[in-house]
Amino acid sequence: MSNTAIVEGSAELDAARARYRASIGGDSHEEFVAAKVALIELGTGRTVSEEEIDYL
């Protein structure tokens, strides 16, 4: 597990947010989950567990 979160305002975090926003209401639940997991992991620096992913 990583403890390194991406710094607020970084291009990588902005891209993850844009991907997540685009996935909301989209046709692919898989893309929504992948985008949300990426955003959580980048923003918090922790790995999302399989149990958490199943919940999403």
Order of alpha helices (4+ residues) and beta strands (2+ residues): alpha-alpha-alpha
